[in-house]
Amino acid sequence: MVAAITGFAVWVLWPDPPRQREYVDAKACLLTDEKGILGEPAKTVWSSMKDASVETLVRVQYLQVTGPQTVANAETYLNTLTLSHCGMIVAAGQAQIDSVNRHAGENLDIQFVTVDGGTGATNVRALNESAPETLRKELQNRLEDLADAAS
């Protein structure tokens, strides 16, 4: 009898398992230079994307371009993100931005954001690193749009 009462008490008082975050079917990706998310502007962008992800439930990931920081090398990494079904790709770093400028028109179903550079393509939005609050708010808005489109 004591064992039954103890077992019942343990079962009732046992804490709930940690809850997983349920993401919407949308993903935003960051393409960085060789410094990854440790160098600016990628550090600020990544922080903003993670914060927006908590609010919007859009998955975020980043990919660091290793090796030569050339457009040709960055294109390989950009192609990886486009094939990974990223609904939005943020480019931070000159080779990454130049790669987006070259290929955004071929991927009209993807929204691109460039930090400190960009093109006039309809699916590319250029943001300025020197205005971090505007950058943060714009990324939040973009992830909200991505979440709404996935709903």
C-alpha positions as YAML, in Angstrom:
chain: A
units: angstrom
residues:
- id: 1
  name: MET
  ca: [0.00, 0.00, 0.00]
- id: 2
  name: VAL
  ca: [2.82, 2.42, 0.88]
- id: 3
  name: ALA
  ca: [4.50, 1.61, -2.44]
- id: 4
  name: ALA
  ca: [1.29, 2.38, -4.33]
- id: 5
  name: ILE
  ca: [0.83, 5.72, -2.57]
- id: 6
  name: THR
  ca: [4.50, 6.61, -3.11]
- id: 7
  name: GLY
  ca: [4.26, 5.66, -6.79]
- id: 8
  name: PHE
  ca: [1.11, 7.75, -7.23]
- id: 9
  name: ALA
  ca: [2.69, 10.74, -5.49]
- id: 10
  name: VAL
  ca: [5.81, 10.52, -7.67]
- id: 11
  name: TRP
  ca: [3.65, 10.30, -10.80]
- id: 12
  name: VAL
  ca: [1.53, 13.33, -9.80]
- id: 13
  name: LEU
  ca: [4.48, 15.46, -8.72]
- id: 14
  name: TRP
  ca: [6.81, 14.52, -11.60]
- id: 15
  name: PRO
  ca: [7.61, 17.63, -13.65]
- id: 16
  name: ASP
  ca: [6.38, 17.89, -17.21]
- id: 17
  name: PRO
  ca: [9.03, 17.14, -19.81]
- id: 18
  name: PRO
  ca: [10.58, 20.18, -21.46]
- id: 19
  name: ARG
  ca: [8.45, 21.39, -24.34]
- id: 20
  name: GLN
  ca: [9.80, 21.61, -27.82]
- id: 21
  name: ARG
  ca: [9.27, 24.72, -29.86]
- id: 22
  name: GLU
  ca: [6.88, 24.00, -32.73]
- id: 23
  name: TYR
  ca: [8.15, 25.86, -35.78]
- id: 24
  name: VAL
  ca: [6.12, 26.89, -38.80]
- id: 25
  name: ASP
  ca: [7.13, 25.45, -42.14]
- id: 26
  name: ALA
  ca: [9.47, 28.29, -43.03]
- id: 27
  name: LYS
  ca: [13.19, 28.87, -42.81]
- id: 28
  name: ALA
  ca: [15.38, 32.00, -42.91]
- id: 29
  name: CYS
  ca: [19.09, 31.59, -43.61]
- id: 30
  name: LEU
  ca: [22.15, 33.75, -43.10]
- id: 31
  name: LEU
  ca: [25.14, 33.51, -45.45]
- id: 32
  name: THR
  ca: [28.29, 34.87, -43.80]
- id: 33
  name: ASP
  ca: [31.94, 35.43, -44.59]
- id: 34
  name: GLU
  ca: [34.82, 33.46, -43.05]
- id: 35
  name: LYS
  ca: [34.25, 35.06, -39.63]
- id: 36
  name: GLY
  ca: [30.83, 33.44, -39.38]
- id: 37
  name: ILE
  ca: [28.52, 34.87, -36.74]
- id: 38
  name: LEU
  ca: [31.42, 36.21, -34.67]
- id: 39
  name: GLY
  ca: [32.19, 39.16, -36.96]
- id: 40
  name: GLU
  ca: [30.05, 42.17, -37.80]
- id: 41
  name: PRO
  ca: [27.60, 42.66, -39.39]
- id: 42
  name: ALA
  ca: [26.74, 38.94, -39.19]
- id: 43
  name: LYS
  ca: [26.82, 38.98, -35.38]
- id: 44
  name: THR
  ca: [24.09, 41.63, -35.19]
- id: 45
  name: VAL
  ca: [22.10, 40.00, -37.98]
- id: 46
  name: TRP
  ca: [22.26, 36.56, -36.37]
- id: 47
  name: SER
  ca: [21.19, 37.92, -32.98]
- id: 48
  name: SER
  ca: [18.26, 39.69, -34.64]
- id: 49
  name: MET
  ca: [17.27, 36.58, -36.57]
- id: 50
  name: LYS
  ca: [17.34, 34.41, -33.44]
- id: 51
  name: ASP
  ca: [15.21, 36.91, -31.53]
- id: 52
  name: ALA
  ca: [12.72, 37.12, -34.39]
- id: 53
  name: SER
  ca: [12.63, 33.32, -34.61]
- id: 54
  name: VAL
  ca: [11.40, 33.08, -31.02]
- id: 55
  name: GLU
  ca: [8.53, 35.45, -31.84]
- id: 56
  name: THR
  ca: [7.62, 34.13, -35.30]
- id: 57
  name: LEU
  ca: [8.54, 30.43, -34.95]
- id: 58
  name: VAL
  ca: [10.45, 30.58, -38.24]
- id: 59
  name: ARG
  ca: [13.51, 28.31, -38.18]
- id: 60
  name: VAL
  ca: [16.82, 30.12, -38.67]
- id: 61
  name: GLN
  ca: [20.21, 28.80, -39.67]
- id: 62
  name: TYR
  ca: [23.49, 30.17, -40.92]
- id: 63
  name: LEU
  ca: [26.16, 29.01, -43.31]
- id: 64
  name: GLN
  ca: [29.72, 30.32, -43.20]
- id: 65
  name: VAL
  ca: [31.65, 30.61, -46.46]
- id: 66
  name: THR
  ca: [35.02, 29.01, -45.86]
- id: 67
  name: GLY
  ca: [38.03, 29.27, -48.12]
- id: 68
  name: PRO
  ca: [38.58, 32.10, -50.58]
- id: 69
  name: GLN
  ca: [36.14, 34.97, -50.13]
- id: 70
  name: THR
  ca: [35.28, 35.18, -53.80]
- id: 71
  name: VAL
  ca: [31.96, 35.41, -55.57]
- id: 72
  name: ALA
  ca: [32.56, 32.03, -57.21]
- id: 73
  name: ASN
  ca: [33.14, 30.37, -53.84]
- id: 74
  name: ALA
  ca: [30.21, 32.17, -52.18]
- id: 75
  name: GLU
  ca: [27.92, 31.03, -55.02]
- id: 76
  name: THR
  ca: [28.46, 27.42, -53.99]
- id: 77
  name: TYR
  ca: [27.24, 28.19, -50.48]
- id: 78
  name: LEU
  ca: [24.38, 30.33, -51.77]
- id: 79
  name: ASN
  ca: [23.25, 27.44, -53.96]
- id: 80
  name: THR
  ca: [23.28, 25.19, -50.90]
- id: 81
  name: LEU
  ca: [20.90, 27.56, -49.13]
- id: 82
  name: THR
  ca: [18.59, 27.92, -52.12]
- id: 83
  name: LEU
  ca: [18.37, 24.11, -52.37]
- id: 84
  name: SER
  ca: [17.72, 23.92, -48.60]
- id: 85
  name: HIS
  ca: [14.37, 25.67, -49.11]
- id: 86
  name: CYS
  ca: [15.25, 28.89, -47.33]
- id: 87
  name: GLY
  ca: [12.38, 31.31, -47.83]
- id: 88
  name: MET
  ca: [14.68, 34.20, -47.03]
- id: 89
  name: ILE
  ca: [18.44, 34.47, -47.36]
- id: 90
  name: VAL
  ca: [20.39, 37.25, -45.66]
- id: 91
  name: ALA
  ca: [23.86, 37.96, -47.07]
- id: 92
  name: ALA
  ca: [26.57, 39.54, -44.91]
- id: 93
  name: GLY
  ca: [29.98, 40.04, -46.51]
- id: 94
  name: GLN
  ca: [30.98, 41.47, -49.88]
- id: 95
  name: ALA
  ca: [31.41, 38.17, -51.77]
- id: 96
  name: GLN
  ca: [28.11, 36.95, -50.35]
- id: 97
  name: ILE
  ca: [26.31, 40.14, -51.38]
- id: 98
  name: ASP
  ca: [27.82, 40.01, -54.88]
- id: 99
  name: SER
  ca: [26.69, 36.39, -55.18]
- id: 100
  name: VAL
  ca: [23.13, 37.36, -54.20]
- id: 101
  name: ASN
  ca: [23.19, 40.25, -56.66]
- id: 102
  name: ARG
  ca: [24.20, 37.83, -59.41]
- id: 103
  name: HIS
  ca: [21.62, 35.11, -58.63]
- id: 104
  name: ALA
  ca: [18.58, 36.70, -56.97]
- id: 105
  name: GLY
  ca: [16.81, 37.10, -60.30]
- id: 106
  name: GLU
  ca: [17.04, 33.33, -60.85]
- id: 107
  name: ASN
  ca: [15.32, 32.65, -57.50]
- id: 108
  name: LEU
  ca: [12.26, 34.88, -57.46]
- id: 109
  name: ASP
  ca: [10.51, 32.63, -54.95]
- id: 110
  name: ILE
  ca: [13.15, 33.52, -52.32]
- id: 111
  name: GLN
  ca: [13.39, 36.86, -50.54]
- id: 112
  name: PHE
  ca: [16.95, 38.15, -50.18]
- id: 113
  name: VAL
  ca: [18.32, 40.70, -47.75]
- id: 114
  name: THR
  ca: [21.78, 42.18, -48.18]
- id: 115
  name: VAL
  ca: [23.58, 44.06, -45.45]
- id: 116
  name: ASP
  ca: [25.55, 47.07, -46.70]
- id: 117
  name: GLY
  ca: [25.11, 46.50, -50.40]
- id: 118
  name: GLY
  ca: [22.62, 45.17, -52.87]
- id: 119
  name: THR
  ca: [20.88, 45.35, -56.16]
- id: 120
  name: GLY
  ca: [17.64, 46.69, -57.48]
- id: 121
  name: ALA
  ca: [16.11, 43.23, -58.01]
- id: 122
  name: THR
  ca: [12.50, 43.00, -56.87]
- id: 123
  name: ASN
  ca: [13.25, 40.22, -54.39]
- id: 124
  name: VAL
  ca: [16.29, 41.90, -52.77]
- id: 125
  name: ARG
  ca: [16.11, 44.34, -49.89]
- id: 126
  name: ALA
  ca: [19.31, 46.18, -48.97]
- id: 127
  name: LEU
  ca: [19.74, 47.12, -45.31]
- id: 128
  name: ASN
  ca: [22.36, 49.26, -43.63]
- id: 129
  name: GLU
  ca: [24.49, 47.95, -40.75]
- id: 130
  name: SER
  ca: [24.95, 51.47, -39.39]
- id: 131
  name: ALA
  ca: [21.28, 51.53, -38.31]
- id: 132
  name: PRO
  ca: [21.09, 48.43, -36.08]
- id: 133
  name: GLU
  ca: [17.59, 49.07, -34.73]
- id: 134
  name: THR
  ca: [16.22, 49.50, -38.24]
- id: 135
  name: LEU
  ca: [18.07, 46.36, -39.29]
- id: 136
  name: ARG
  ca: [16.61, 44.43, -36.33]
- id: 137
  name: LYS
  ca: [13.06, 45.68, -37.01]
- id: 138
  name: GLU
  ca: [13.26, 44.96, -40.73]
- id: 139
  name: LEU
  ca: [14.47, 41.40, -40.10]
- id: 140
  name: GLN
  ca: [11.64, 40.93, -37.60]
- id: 141
  name: ASN
  ca: [9.15, 42.13, -40.24]
- id: 142
  name: ARG
  ca: [10.64, 39.84, -42.88]
- id: 143
  name: LEU
  ca: [10.40, 36.80, -40.61]
- id: 144
  name: GLU
  ca: [6.82, 37.73, -39.72]
- id: 145
  name: ASP
  ca: [5.99, 37.86, -43.44]
- id: 146
  name: LEU
  ca: [7.66, 34.47, -43.91]
- id: 147
  name: ALA
  ca: [5.65, 33.00, -41.02]
- id: 148
  name: ASP
  ca: [2.40, 34.45, -42.38]
- id: 149
  name: ALA
  ca: [3.07, 32.99, -45.81]
- id: 150
  name: ALA
  ca: [3.69, 29.56, -44.27]
- id: 151
  name: SER
  ca: [0.42, 29.62, -42.30]
...
